[in-house]
Amino acid sequence: FTAEKLAAGIADAVVFSSPEAVFLFGGLARAGEMLFDPVRKYVDLKIMPIFRGTVKILPSGIPENNAAVLGSAALIWNKTSL
């Protein structure tokens, strides 16, 4: 059930943003292939055919406690850099 709901959200996000990859972290990443394999399967079932096979679903390599800080820093960097 969790994999299906997560896959539906990922499929929707891919359609409007067309990313090369979706990174999961925290408890989701710690679940490993037990979660990633079904999520990948359900994404392929739920996504529009034109987007099938275009996005990788991977665990994040960023330590969990650094993700929020790095995301905030990236937003500031993008707002202030020319």
Secondary structure, 3 states (H helix, E strand, C coil): CHHHHHHHHHHHHHHHHCCCEEEECCHHHHCCHHHHHHHHHHHHHHCCHHHCCCCEEEECCCCHHHHHHHHHHHHHHHHHCC
